[in-house]
Amino acid sequence: MSVLSQADIDTLLNENPEWKLESGKLVRDWTFKDFVQAMAFVNRVAELAEAAGHHPDIDIRYNQVRLGLISHDSGGITLRDSKMAVRLGRELH
């Protein structure tokens, strides 16, 4: 799968302002009441990711979760990452 152009990434970020570009990845942060809620969220992410066959990088710090999307096999952000970012934003608000 080919890497998105910077213009495509800019459009994605404009349409999904909760996401940002950081170190070549699409990243988004969520904060929850406590660790249990953060882990419930991560489990929901895992279900969606497994169904899509595309798994985000997940960083958990007590009640904070950061997701990172990049297609390592393609060397950058692809349409697969873009679709996953939109889906996660839509289904996990």
C-alpha positions, 0 to 999 in steps of 0.5 A: 500500500502506498504512503499518503501524500502530505496534502492527503495527510493535511486533509485528514487532519483538517477533517479529524482535528483530534488526531495530529501528526507526530514523529511520522505517525497519526496520534491521538490521546484520550483521558479517562476517569481511572485505569479501569475505564482506560483499559475498557477503552483499550479492549474496545480498540483491540476489537476494532483493530482485530476486525480491521486487521490493522493494529495501532500502537497503544501507550497506556499511562494509568488513565491516559491512552495514546494511539499511534497509527502507521503502516510499518510495512509501507514506511509511513501513513497509508489509506489503511491508517487514515480509515482506521483513524476515522473509524476509531474517532467515530466509534470510540468518542 
